[in-house]
Amino acid sequence: MQLQVGMVVRVIAGKEQNDFCMIIRTEKNSVWLSDGKHHTLQNPKRKNPKHVRPTQTIWNPNGMTDCSLRKKLRLFKEGNKFV
């Protein structure tokens, strides 16, 4: 599956292992992730695409705030994937 902006991914390597994040920006050899808390929308984390696994969920990042992203990711992690 092709990684794209707005996609929710699970991190499989690094400090954030097993956390869910949203892709903010993609480049040739990296993706920029935000979780709304440690890595905000204005200060995303650069990650190797090999270290993330995509989910079927894609959200529109336009107009989203860090607070709303945290809430959506928390509900997503708890099992309510239709956020």
Summary of the structure (lengths in Angstrom):
residues: 83
radius of gyration: 11.3
end to end distance: 21.1
largest distance: 31.8
contacts: 226
relative contact order: 0.24
helix: 19%
strand: 31%
